[in-house]
Amino acid sequence: MSGCVFCGIVAGEVPAFRVADTADGVAFLDTRPVFRGHVLVVPRVHLVTLAELPAELLPGYFAMVQRLAVAVETALGAGGTFVAMNNKVSQSVPHLHTHVVPRTKGDGLRGFFWPRTRYADDTEAQRYADRVAAALPAGA
């Protein structure tokens, strides 16, 4: 898509520190990493959200994300990784991308999910579970 920086990276028109370039997607270093070695994985096609990723592309794309999570941990001697994706809200580039962030114990990252809250009781929790379940597409 014209004007999309990630499409430009995929096309080779925008410079990036590439980590992987396959039929399933392109992986490159985030220019503003949470920690050094923070990688972004993007599909080759321009899509904005996970919901738009065609079902036939899911296995290859997420296999690539999985391989990158292992590679980041191995290469950097990290204790693990944080794998995350924003859809619309907090998505700084409107092109589907998955963050693979190296983690070490005591690195100071408290996660992207704050502030945390609690359900009032089991009844309220079940109501939320039921609402989400009811919205699932058939066969999901």
N, CA, C and O atoms as a GROMACS GRO file, in nm:
protein
  560
    1MET      N    1   0.085  -0.118   0.000
    1MET     CA    2   0.000   0.000   0.000
    1MET      C    3   0.089   0.124   0.000
    1MET      O    4   0.186   0.132   0.075
    2SER      N    5   0.056   0.216  -0.082
    2SER     CA    6   0.134   0.340  -0.093
    2SER      C    7   0.133   0.414   0.041
    2SER      O    8   0.027   0.435   0.101
    3GLY      N    9   0.250   0.454   0.086
    3GLY     CA   10   0.260   0.530   0.210
    3GLY      C   11   0.278   0.446   0.334
    3GLY      O   12   0.305   0.502   0.441
    4CYS      N   13   0.264   0.316   0.327
    4CYS     CA   14   0.281   0.229   0.443
    4CYS      C   15   0.430   0.196   0.458
    4CYS      O   16   0.490   0.135   0.369
    5VAL      N   17   0.488   0.236   0.570
    5VAL     CA   18   0.630   0.213   0.590
    5VAL      C   19   0.664   0.064   0.591
    5VAL      O   20   0.769   0.024   0.540
    6PHE      N   21   0.575  -0.020   0.647
    6PHE     CA   22   0.604  -0.164   0.650
    6PHE      C   23   0.596  -0.225   0.510
    6PHE      O   24   0.673  -0.314   0.478
    7CYS      N   25   0.503  -0.177   0.428
    7CYS     CA   26   0.499  -0.223   0.288
    7CYS      C   27   0.627  -0.182   0.217
    7CYS      O   28   0.680  -0.257   0.135
    8GLY      N   29   0.678  -0.063   0.249
    8GLY     CA   30   0.803  -0.018   0.192
    8GLY      C   31   0.920  -0.106   0.233
    8GLY      O   32   1.009  -0.133   0.153
    9ILE      N   33   0.920  -0.150   0.358
    9ILE     CA   34   1.024  -0.241   0.405
    9ILE      C   35   1.013  -0.375   0.333
    9ILE      O   36   1.114  -0.428   0.286
   10VAL      N   37   0.892  -0.429   0.323
   10VAL     CA   38   0.870  -0.556   0.253
   10VAL      C   39   0.920  -0.546   0.109
   10VAL      O   40   0.984  -0.639   0.059
   11ALA      N   41   0.892  -0.435   0.042
   11ALA     CA   42   0.931  -0.414  -0.098
   11ALA      C   43   1.080  -0.382  -0.114
   11ALA      O   44   1.130  -0.381  -0.226
   12GLY      N   45   1.149  -0.357  -0.003
   12GLY     CA   46   1.290  -0.323  -0.012
   12GLY      C   47   1.315  -0.177  -0.043
   12GLY      O   48   1.427  -0.138  -0.074
   13GLU      N   49   1.210  -0.095  -0.037
   13GLU     CA   50   1.222   0.047  -0.068
   13GLU      C   51   1.257   0.132   0.054
   13GLU      O   52   1.307   0.243   0.041
   14VAL      N   53   1.231   0.078   0.172
   14VAL     CA   54   1.261   0.146   0.297
   14VAL      C   55   1.365   0.061   0.369
   14VAL      O   56   1.346  -0.059   0.387
   15PRO      N   57   1.476   0.123   0.411
   15PRO     CA   58   1.580   0.044   0.478
   15PRO      C   59   1.532  -0.007   0.614
   15PRO      O   60   1.457   0.060   0.685
   16ALA      N   61   1.578  -0.126   0.647
   16ALA     CA   62   1.547  -0.187   0.776
   16ALA      C   63   1.656  -0.288   0.809
   16ALA      O   64   1.722  -0.339   0.719
   17PHE      N   65   1.674  -0.316   0.934
   17PHE     CA   66   1.766  -0.418   0.978
   17PHE      C   67   1.693  -0.552   0.975
   17PHE      O   68   1.637  -0.596   1.076
   18ARG      N   69   1.694  -0.615   0.856
   18ARG     CA   70   1.619  -0.739   0.835
   18ARG      C   71   1.680  -0.855   0.911
   18ARG      O   72   1.802  -0.871   0.920
   19VAL      N   73   1.592  -0.935   0.965
   19VAL     CA   74   1.629  -1.056   1.036
   19VAL      C   75   1.591  -1.177   0.953
   19VAL      O   76   1.664  -1.276   0.950
   20ALA      N   77   1.477  -1.170   0.886
   20ALA     CA   78   1.429  -1.281   0.801
   20ALA      C   79   1.341  -1.224   0.692
   20ALA      O   80   1.272  -1.124   0.709
   21ASP      N   81   1.344  -1.292   0.577
   21ASP     CA   82   1.263  -1.252   0.462
   21ASP      C   83   1.220  -1.380   0.393
   21ASP      O   84   1.300  -1.444   0.324
   22THR      N   85   1.094  -1.418   0.411
   22THR     CA   86   1.044  -1.544   0.356
   22THR      C   87   0.913  -1.518   0.283
   22THR      O   88   0.862  -1.406   0.282
   23ALA      N   89   0.859  -1.621   0.223
   23ALA     CA   90   0.728  -1.610   0.157
   23ALA      C   91   0.619  -1.576   0.259
   23ALA      O   92   0.516  -1.518   0.222
   24ASP      N   93   0.640  -1.611   0.385
   24ASP     CA   94   0.538  -1.590   0.489
   24ASP      C   95   0.542  -1.451   0.549
   24ASP      O   96   0.444  -1.407   0.610
   25GLY      N   97   0.653  -1.381   0.533
   25GLY     CA   98   0.662  -1.247   0.590
   25GLY      C   99   0.804  -1.198   0.599
   25GLY      O  100   0.898  -1.263   0.552
   26VAL      N  101   0.818  -1.082   0.660
   26VAL     CA  102   0.948  -1.019   0.677
   26VAL      C  103   0.960  -0.984   0.825
   26VAL      O  104   0.865  -0.937   0.888
   27ALA      N  105   1.080  -1.008   0.880
   27ALA     CA  106   1.108  -0.973   1.020
   27ALA      C  107   1.226  -0.876   1.021
   27ALA      O  108   1.323  -0.894   0.948
   28PHE      N  109   1.214  -0.773   1.105
   28PHE     CA  110   1.318  -0.672   1.113
   28PHE      C  111   1.317  -0.610   1.252
   28PHE      O  112   1.218  -0.620   1.325
   29LEU      N  113   1.429  -0.547   1.288
   29LEU     CA  114   1.437  -0.484   1.418
   29LEU      C  115   1.344  -0.364   1.428
   29LEU      O  116   1.332  -0.286   1.334
   30ASP      N  117   1.278  -0.350   1.542
   30ASP     CA  118   1.198  -0.232   1.571
   30ASP      C  119   1.295  -0.115   1.590
   30ASP      O  120   1.395  -0.129   1.660
   31THR      N  121   1.267  -0.001   1.529
   31THR     CA  122   1.356   0.114   1.541
   31THR      C  123   1.347   0.182   1.677
   31THR      O  124   1.435   0.260   1.714
   32ARG      N  125   1.242   0.153   1.750
   32ARG     CA  126   1.226   0.204   1.887
   32ARG      C  127   1.198   0.085   1.978
   32ARG      O  128   1.086   0.069   2.027
   33PRO      N  129   1.300   0.001   2.002
   33PRO     CA  130   1.276  -0.124   2.074
   33PRO      C  131   1.245  -0.106   2.222
   33PRO      O  132   1.293  -0.013   2.288
   34VAL      N  133   1.164  -0.197   2.273
   34VAL     CA  134   1.144  -0.204   2.418
   34VAL      C  135   1.278  -0.245   2.480
   34VAL      O  136   1.322  -0.184   2.577
   35PHE      N  137   1.342  -0.348   2.422
   35PHE     CA  138   1.477  -0.390   2.458
   35PHE      C  139   1.551  -0.419   2.328
   35PHE      O  140   1.488  -0.453   2.228
   36ARG      N  141   1.682  -0.407   2.327
   36ARG     CA  142   1.761  -0.435   2.207
   36ARG      C  143   1.734  -0.578   2.161
   36ARG      O  144   1.731  -0.671   2.242
   37GLY      N  145   1.714  -0.594   2.030
   37GLY     CA  146   1.680  -0.724   1.974
   37GLY      C  147   1.530  -0.742   1.953
   37GLY      O  148   1.486  -0.848   1.907
   38HIS      N  149   1.450  -0.641   1.986
   38HIS     CA  150   1.304  -0.641   1.966
   38HIS      C  151   1.277  -0.648   1.815
   38HIS      O  152   1.318  -0.560   1.740
   39VAL      N  153   1.209  -0.752   1.774
   39VAL     CA  154   1.183  -0.778   1.632
   39VAL      C  155   1.035  -0.759   1.601
   39VAL      O  156   0.949  -0.790   1.682
   40LEU      N  157   1.007  -0.706   1.481
   40LEU     CA  158   0.871  -0.699   1.429
   40LEU      C  159   0.859  -0.800   1.316
   40LEU      O  160   0.949  -0.810   1.232
   41VAL      N  161   0.750  -0.873   1.313
   41VAL     CA  162   0.722  -0.968   1.204
   41VAL      C  163   0.596  -0.918   1.134
   41VAL      O  164   0.493  -0.894   1.198
   42VAL      N  165   0.605  -0.902   1.001
   42VAL     CA  166   0.491  -0.852   0.924
   42VAL      C  167   0.461  -0.947   0.810
   42VAL      O  168   0.552  -1.006   0.753
   43PRO      N  169   0.333  -0.963   0.774
   43PRO     CA  170   0.301  -1.040   0.654
   43PRO      C  171   0.341  -0.959   0.530
   43PRO      O  172   0.351  -0.836   0.536
   44ARG      N  173   0.364  -1.026   0.421
   44ARG     CA  174   0.406  -0.959   0.298
   44ARG      C  175   0.292  -0.874   0.240
   44ARG      O  176   0.318  -0.773   0.175
   45VAL      N  177   0.168  -0.914   0.263
   45VAL     CA  178   0.054  -0.840   0.210
   45VAL      C  179   0.012  -0.732   0.309
   45VAL      O  180   0.029  -0.748   0.430
   46HIS      N  181  -0.043  -0.622   0.258
   46HIS     CA  182  -0.088  -0.515   0.345
   46HIS      C  183  -0.224  -0.550   0.405
   46HIS      O  184  -0.324  -0.562   0.335
   47LEU      N  185  -0.223  -0.566   0.536
   47LEU     CA  186  -0.344  -0.588   0.615
   47LEU      C  187  -0.328  -0.503   0.740
   47LEU      O  188  -0.216  -0.478   0.783
   48VAL      N  189  -0.436  -0.460   0.796
   48VAL     CA  190  -0.426  -0.377   0.916
   48VAL      C  191  -0.439  -0.459   1.043
   48VAL      O  192  -0.364  -0.437   1.138
   49THR      N  193  -0.532  -0.554   1.046
   49THR     CA  194  -0.557  -0.629   1.169
   49THR      C  195  -0.548  -0.779   1.147
   49THR      O  196  -0.552  -0.828   1.034
   50LEU      N  197  -0.536  -0.850   1.257
   50LEU     CA  198  -0.532  -0.996   1.254
   50LEU      C  199  -0.658  -1.053   1.189
   50LEU      O  200  -0.652  -1.154   1.120
   51ALA      N  201  -0.771  -0.989   1.212
   51ALA     CA  202  -0.897  -1.038   1.155
   51ALA      C  203  -0.894  -1.041   1.003
   51ALA      O  204  -0.966  -1.119   0.941
   52GLU      N  205  -0.810  -0.958   0.942
   52GLU     CA  206  -0.801  -0.951   0.796
   52GLU      C  207  -0.706  -1.054   0.736
   52GLU      O  208  -0.706  -1.075   0.614
   53LEU      N  209  -0.625  -1.119   0.819
   53LEU     CA  210  -0.528  -1.216   0.768
   53LEU      C  211  -0.602  -1.340   0.718
   53LEU      O  212  -0.669  -1.407   0.796
   54PRO      N  213  -0.592  -1.372   0.588
   54PRO     CA  214  -0.664  -1.488   0.536
   54PRO      C  215  -0.623  -1.618   0.607
   54PRO      O  216  -0.507  -1.637   0.641
   55ALA      N  217  -0.720  -1.704   0.628
   55ALA     CA  218  -0.696  -1.829   0.701
   55ALA      C  219  -0.580  -1.909   0.644
   55ALA      O  220  -0.506  -1.973   0.718
   56GLU      N  221  -0.565  -1.906   0.511
   56GLU     CA  222  -0.457  -1.985   0.450
   56GLU      C  223  -0.319  -1.929   0.482
   56GLU      O  224  -0.219  -1.999   0.464
   57LEU      N  225  -0.310  -1.804   0.527
   57LEU     CA  226  -0.181  -1.744   0.562
   57LEU      C  227  -0.147  -1.760   0.710
   57LEU      O  228  -0.032  -1.738   0.750
   58LEU      N  229  -0.244  -1.796   0.791
   58LEU     CA  230  -0.221  -1.808   0.936
   58LEU      C  231  -0.109  -1.906   0.971
   58LEU      O  232  -0.019  -1.868   1.047
   59PRO      N  233  -0.110  -2.029   0.920
   59PRO     CA  234  -0.006  -2.124   0.963
   59PRO      C  235   0.136  -2.076   0.932
   59PRO      O  236   0.224  -2.085   1.018
   60GLY      N  237   0.158  -2.027   0.813
   60GLY     CA  238   0.292  -1.982   0.776
   60GLY      C  239   0.335  -1.861   0.856
   60GLY      O  240   0.449  -1.853   0.902
   61TYR      N  241   0.244  -1.765   0.872
   61TYR     CA  242   0.277  -1.643   0.945
   61TYR      C  243   0.311  -1.674   1.090
   61TYR      O  244   0.414  -1.628   1.141
   62PHE      N  245   0.225  -1.750   1.157
   62PHE     CA  246   0.251  -1.776   1.298
   62PHE      C  247   0.365  -1.875   1.320
   62PHE      O  248   0.427  -1.874   1.426
   63ALA      N  249   0.393  -1.960   1.222
   63ALA     CA  250   0.513  -2.044   1.231
   63ALA      C  251   0.637  -1.955   1.225
   63ALA      O  252   0.735  -1.980   1.294
   64MET      N  253   0.632  -1.851   1.143
   64MET     CA  254   0.744  -1.757   1.135
   64MET      C  255   0.761  -1.683   1.267
   64MET      O  256   0.873  -1.668   1.316
   65VAL      N  257   0.651  -1.636   1.326
   65VAL     CA  258   0.656  -1.569   1.456
   65VAL      C  259   0.717  -1.664   1.559
   65VAL      O  260   0.801  -1.624   1.639
   66GLN      N  261   0.676  -1.789   1.557
   66GLN     CA  262   0.728  -1.889   1.651
   66GLN      C  263   0.879  -1.907   1.633
   66GLN      O  264   0.953  -1.910   1.731
   67ARG      N  265   0.924  -1.919   1.509
   67ARG     CA  266   1.068  -1.935   1.482
   67ARG      C  267   1.146  -1.813   1.531
   67ARG      O  268   1.256  -1.826   1.584
   68LEU      N  269   1.089  -1.693   1.511
   68LEU     CA  270   1.156  -1.572   1.557
   68LEU      C  271   1.162  -1.566   1.709
   68LEU      O  272   1.263  -1.521   1.764
   69ALA      N  273   1.059  -1.610   1.777
   69ALA     CA  274   1.060  -1.610   1.924
   69ALA      C  275   1.173  -1.700   1.975
   69ALA      O  276   1.242  -1.664   2.070
   70VAL      N  277   1.191  -1.815   1.914
   70VAL     CA  278   1.300  -1.905   1.953
   70VAL      C  279   1.435  -1.842   1.920
   70VAL      O  280   1.527  -1.847   2.002
   71ALA      N  281   1.447  -1.784   1.801
   71ALA     CA  282   1.575  -1.725   1.758
   71ALA      C  283   1.616  -1.607   1.847
   71ALA      O  284   1.733  -1.595   1.883
   72VAL      N  285   1.521  -1.521   1.882
   72VAL     CA  286   1.552  -1.406   1.967
   72VAL      C  287   1.604  -1.455   2.102
   72VAL      O  288   1.704  -1.405   2.153
   73GLU      N  289   1.535  -1.552   2.160
   73GLU     CA  290   1.576  -1.604   2.290
   73GLU      C  291   1.715  -1.667   2.281
   73GLU      O  292   1.801  -1.640   2.365
   74THR      N  293   1.737  -1.750   2.180
   74THR     CA  294   1.865  -1.819   2.164
   74THR      C  295   1.978  -1.721   2.135
   74THR      O  296   2.082  -1.726   2.201
   75ALA      N  297   1.960  -1.634   2.038
   75ALA     CA  298   2.066  -1.544   1.994
   75ALA      C  299   2.109  -1.446   2.102
   75ALA      O  300   2.226  -1.412   2.112
   76LEU      N  301   2.013  -1.402   2.182
   76LEU     CA  302   2.041  -1.297   2.280
   76LEU      C  303   2.060  -1.350   2.421
   76LEU      O  304   2.084  -1.272   2.514
   77GLY      N  305   2.048  -1.481   2.437
   77GLY     CA  306   2.061  -1.539   2.570
   77GLY      C  307   1.952  -1.490   2.663
   77GLY      O  308   1.971  -1.481   2.785
   78ALA      N  309   1.836  -1.459   2.605
   78ALA     CA  310   1.723  -1.408   2.684
   78ALA      C  311   1.660  -1.520   2.765
   78ALA      O  312   1.671  -1.638   2.729
   79GLY      N  313   1.596  -1.484   2.873
   79GLY     CA  314   1.526  -1.581   2.955
   79GLY      C  315   1.395  -1.624   2.891
   79GLY      O  316   1.338  -1.727   2.929
   80GLY      N  317   1.347  -1.547   2.796
   80GLY     CA  318   1.222  -1.576   2.727
   80GLY      C  319   1.190  -1.462   2.632
   80GLY      O  320   1.275  -1.378   2.604
   81THR      N  321   1.067  -1.460   2.583
   81THR     CA  322   1.023  -1.352   2.496
   81THR      C  323   0.882  -1.312   2.533
   81THR      O  324   0.807  -1.388   2.596
   82PHE      N  325   0.847  -1.193   2.495
   82PHE     CA  326   0.710  -1.144   2.504
   82PHE      C  327   0.664  -1.127   2.360
   82PHE      O  328   0.726  -1.052   2.284
   83VAL      N  329   0.558  -1.195   2.322
   83VAL     CA  330   0.505  -1.189   2.185
   83VAL      C  331   0.370  -1.120   2.193
   83VAL      O  332   0.280  -1.164   2.266
   84ALA      N  333   0.355  -1.011   2.117
   84ALA     CA  334   0.233  -0.931   2.129
   84ALA      C  335   0.193  -0.868   1.997
   84ALA      O  336   0.275  -0.850   1.907
   85MET      N  337   0.066  -0.836   1.987
   85MET     CA  338   0.011  -0.772   1.867
   85MET      C  339  -0.100  -0.677   1.909
   85MET      O  340  -0.187  -0.713   1.988
   86ASN      N  341  -0.096  -0.556   1.856
   86ASN     CA  342  -0.206  -0.461   1.874
   86ASN      C  343  -0.294  -0.466   1.750
   86ASN      O  344  -0.245  -0.486   1.639
   87ASN      N  345  -0.421  -0.448   1.769
   87ASN     CA  346  -0.515  -0.437   1.658
   87ASN      C  347  -0.589  -0.306   1.675
   87ASN      O  348  -0.674  -0.292   1.763
   88LYS      N  349  -0.558  -0.211   1.591
   88LYS     CA  350  -0.616  -0.077   1.587
   88LYS      C  351  -0.564   0.012   1.700
   88LYS      O  352  -0.485   0.102   1.675
   89VAL      N  353  -0.608  -0.012   1.823
   89VAL     CA  354  -0.567   0.072   1.936
   89VAL      C  355  -0.418   0.048   1.965
   89VAL      O  356  -0.376  -0.067   1.980
   90SER      N  357  -0.342   0.153   1.974
   90SER     CA  358  -0.197   0.150   2.001
   90SER      C  359  -0.116   0.089   1.886
   90SER      O  360   0.000   0.054   1.905
   91GLN      N  361  -0.176   0.077   1.770
   91GLN     CA  362  -0.105   0.024   1.654
   91GLN      C  363  -0.043   0.144   1.582
   91GLN      O  364  -0.110   0.214   1.506
   92SER      N  365   0.087   0.168   1.606
   92SER     CA  366   0.150   0.289   1.554
   92SER      C  367   0.166   0.288   1.403
   92SER      O  368   0.168   0.395   1.341
   93VAL      N  369   0.178   0.171   1.342
   93VAL     CA  370   0.179   0.158   1.197
   93VAL      C  371   0.059   0.071   1.159
   93VAL      O  372   0.050  -0.043   1.205
   94PRO      N  373  -0.032   0.121   1.077
   94PRO     CA  374  -0.152   0.044   1.043
   94PRO      C  375  -0.123  -0.066   0.940
   94PRO      O  376  -0.175  -0.064   0.828
   95HIS      N  377  -0.039  -0.160   0.980
   95HIS     CA  378  -0.007  -0.279   0.902
   95HIS      C  379   0.012  -0.388   1.006
   95HIS      O  380   0.088  -0.369   1.101
   96LEU      N  381  -0.055  -0.500   0.991
   96LEU     CA  382  -0.046  -0.609   1.087
   96LEU      C  383   0.101  -0.637   1.119
   96LEU      O  384   0.182  -0.654   1.028
   97HIS      N  385   0.134  -0.642   1.247
   97HIS     CA  386   0.270  -0.678   1.288
   97HIS      C  387   0.267  -0.739   1.427
   97HIS      O  388   0.184  -0.706   1.511
   98THR      N  389   0.362  -0.830   1.448
   98THR     CA  390   0.375  -0.899   1.575
   98THR      C  391   0.510  -0.861   1.635
   98THR      O  392   0.613  -0.868   1.569
   99HIS      N  393   0.507  -0.822   1.760
   99HIS     CA  394   0.628  -0.786   1.834
   99HIS      C  395   0.686  -0.912   1.898
   99HIS      O  396   0.613  -0.989   1.961
  100VAL      N  397   0.815  -0.932   1.884
  100VAL     CA  398   0.887  -1.038   1.955
  100VAL      C  399   0.995  -0.967   2.036
  100VAL      O  400   1.095  -0.920   1.981
  101VAL      N  401   0.973  -0.959   2.166
  101VAL     CA  402   1.057  -0.880   2.255
  101VAL      C  403   1.136  -0.974   2.346
  101VAL      O  404   1.077  -1.057   2.415
  102PRO      N  405   1.270  -0.962   2.348
  102PRO     CA  406   1.348  -1.045   2.440
  102PRO      C  407   1.322  -1.005   2.585
  102PRO      O  408   1.307  -0.887   2.615
  103ARG      N  409   1.315  -1.103   2.673
  103ARG     CA  410   1.289  -1.078   2.815
  103ARG      C  411   1.396  -1.145   2.900
  103ARG      O  412   1.446  -1.252   2.866
  104THR      N  413   1.430  -1.080   3.009
  104THR     CA  414   1.515  -1.140   3.111
  104THR      C  415   1.453  -1.111   3.246
  104THR      O  416   1.385  -1.009   3.263
  105LYS      N  417   1.475  -1.198   3.340
  105LYS     CA  418   1.422  -1.178   3.474
  105LYS      C  419   1.476  -1.047   3.531
  105LYS      O  420   1.596  -1.020   3.526
  106GLY      N  421   1.386  -0.966   3.584
  106GLY     CA  422   1.425  -0.839   3.642
  106GLY      C  423   1.450  -0.728   3.542
  106GLY      O  424   1.512  -0.627   3.575
  107ASP      N  425   1.402  -0.745   3.416
  107ASP     CA  426   1.426  -0.643   3.313
  107ASP      C  427   1.341  -0.517   3.332
  107ASP      O  428   1.360  -0.419   3.261
  108GLY      N  429   1.248  -0.520   3.426
  108GLY     CA  430   1.168  -0.402   3.456
  108GLY      C  431   1.037  -0.392   3.380
  108GLY      O  432   0.952  -0.311   3.415
  109LEU      N  433   1.020  -0.474   3.275
  109LEU     CA  434   0.895  -0.469   3.199
  109LEU      C  435   0.787  -0.538   3.280
  109LEU      O  436   0.801  -0.653   3.323
  110ARG      N  437   0.681  -0.467   3.299
  110ARG     CA  438   0.570  -0.521   3.378
  110ARG      C  439   0.459  -0.574   3.289
  110ARG      O  440   0.353  -0.615   3.338
  111GLY      N  441   0.482  -0.573   3.161
  111GLY     CA  442   0.380  -0.621   3.069
  111GLY      C  443   0.303  -0.506   3.007
  111GLY      O  444   0.309  -0.392   3.054
  112PHE      N  445   0.231  -0.538   2.903
  112PHE     CA  446   0.153  -0.438   2.833
  112PHE      C  447   0.010  -0.433   2.884
  112PHE      O  448  -0.071  -0.354   2.835
  113PHE      N  449  -0.021  -0.514   2.982
  113PHE     CA  450  -0.160  -0.525   3.028
  113PHE      C  451  -0.174  -0.466   3.166
  113PHE      O  452  -0.177  -0.540   3.265
  114TRP      N  453  -0.182  -0.333   3.176
  114TRP     CA  454  -0.203  -0.269   3.303
  114TRP      C  455  -0.297  -0.152   3.286
  114TRP      O  456  -0.309  -0.107   3.172
  115PRO      N  457  -0.363  -0.100   3.383
  115PRO     CA  458  -0.369  -0.163   3.514
  115PRO      C  459  -0.457  -0.288   3.511
  115PRO      O  460  -0.549  -0.298   3.430
  116ARG      N  461  -0.429  -0.379   3.598
  116ARG     CA  462  -0.506  -0.502   3.606
  116ARG      C  463  -0.629  -0.478   3.691
  116ARG      O  464  -0.631  -0.387   3.774
  117THR      N  465  -0.731  -0.560   3.671
  117THR     CA  466  -0.855  -0.547   3.747
  117THR      C  467  -0.904  -0.686   3.785
  117THR      O  468  -0.838  -0.785   3.752
  118ARG      N  469  -1.013  -0.695   3.852
  118ARG     CA  470  -1.073  -0.824   3.890
  118ARG      C  471  -1.222  -0.820   3.859
  118ARG      O  472  -1.284  -0.714   3.855
  119TYR      N  473  -1.277  -0.937   3.836
  119TYR     CA  474  -1.422  -0.947   3.824
  119TYR      C  475  -1.482  -0.940   3.963
  119TYR      O  476  -1.420  -0.983   4.061
  120ALA      N  477  -1.603  -0.886   3.972
  120ALA     CA  478  -1.669  -0.872   4.102
  120ALA      C  479  -1.690  -1.008   4.167
  120ALA      O  480  -1.675  -1.025   4.288
  121ASP      N  481  -1.725  -1.106   4.082
  121ASP     CA  482  -1.748  -1.242   4.132
  121ASP      C  483  -1.753  -1.338   4.013
  121ASP      O  484  -1.737  -1.296   3.899
  122ASP      N  485  -1.774  -1.466   4.041
  122ASP     CA  486  -1.778  -1.566   3.935
  122ASP      C  487  -1.893  -1.543   3.837
  122ASP      O  488  -1.882  -1.574   3.719
  123THR      N  489  -2.003  -1.488   3.887
  123THR     CA  490  -2.118  -1.461   3.801
  123THR      C  491  -2.082  -1.357   3.695
  123THR      O  492  -2.114  -1.374   3.577
  124GLU      N  493  -2.015  -1.249   3.735
  124GLU     CA  494  -1.975  -1.148   3.640
  124GLU      C  495  -1.874  -1.205   3.540
  124GLU      O  496  -1.884  -1.178   3.420
  125ALA      N  497  -1.780  -1.283   3.587
  125ALA     CA  498  -1.681  -1.344   3.498
  125ALA      C  499  -1.750  -1.434   3.395
  125ALA      O  500  -1.715  -1.432   3.277
  126GLN      N  501  -1.848  -1.512   3.439
  126GLN     CA  502  -1.919  -1.601   3.348
  126GLN      C  503  -1.998  -1.523   3.244
  126GLN      O  504  -2.006  -1.565   3.129
  127ARG      N  505  -2.056  -1.410   3.283
  127ARG     CA  506  -2.128  -1.326   3.187
  127ARG      C  507  -2.034  -1.277   3.076
  127ARG      O  508  -2.072  -1.278   2.959
  128TYR      N  509  -1.914  -1.236   3.111
  128TYR     CA  510  -1.816  -1.192   3.010
  128TYR      C  511  -1.774  -1.309   2.922
  128TYR      O  512  -1.764  -1.295   2.800
  129ALA      N  513  -1.749  -1.424   2.982
  129ALA     CA  514  -1.712  -1.542   2.904
  129ALA      C  515  -1.823  -1.578   2.806
  129ALA      O  516  -1.796  -1.611   2.691
  130ASP      N  517  -1.946  -1.572   2.851
  130ASP     CA  518  -2.061  -1.606   2.766
  130ASP      C  519  -2.075  -1.506   2.650
  130ASP      O  520  -2.105  -1.546   2.538
  131ARG      N  521  -2.054  -1.378   2.676
  131ARG     CA  522  -2.064  -1.276   2.571
  131ARG      C  523  -1.960  -1.299   2.461
  131ARG      O  524  -1.990  -1.289   2.342
  132VAL      N  525  -1.838  -1.329   2.503
  132VAL     CA  526  -1.732  -1.352   2.404
  132VAL      C  527  -1.759  -1.481   2.327
  132VAL      O  528  -1.744  -1.485   2.205
  133ALA      N  529  -1.800  -1.586   2.397
  133ALA     CA  530  -1.831  -1.713   2.331
  133ALA      C  531  -1.942  -1.697   2.229
  133ALA      O  532  -1.937  -1.756   2.121
  134ALA      N  533  -2.042  -1.618   2.262
  134ALA     CA  534  -2.156  -1.597   2.172
  134ALA      C  535  -2.115  -1.521   2.045
  134ALA      O  536  -2.180  -1.534   1.942
  135ALA      N  537  -2.009  -1.443   2.053
  135ALA     CA  538  -1.964  -1.365   1.938
  135ALA      C  539  -1.869  -1.443   1.845
  135ALA      O  540  -1.834  -1.395   1.738
  136LEU      N  541  -1.828  -1.564   1.887
  136LEU     CA  542  -1.739  -1.643   1.804
  136LEU      C  543  -1.808  -1.685   1.674
  136LEU      O  544  -1.926  -1.720   1.675
  137PRO      N  545  -1.734  -1.682   1.563
  137PRO     CA  546  -1.792  -1.733   1.437
  137PRO      C  547  -1.820  -1.883   1.449
  137PRO      O  548  -1.758  -1.952   1.529
  138ALA      N  549  -1.912  -1.931   1.372
  138ALA     CA  550  -1.946  -2.074   1.375
  138ALA      C  551  -1.821  -2.157   1.348
  138ALA      O  552  -1.741  -2.124   1.261
  139GLY      N  553  -1.806  -2.265   1.424
  139GLY     CA  554  -1.694  -2.356   1.405
  139GLY      C  555  -1.567  -2.314   1.474
  139GLY      O  556  -1.465  -2.382   1.464
  140ALA      N  557  -1.569  -2.202   1.545
  140ALA     CA  558  -1.446  -2.156   1.612
  140ALA      C  559  -1.430  -2.218   1.748
  140ALA      O  560  -1.332  -2.189   1.817
   0.00000   0.00000   0.00000
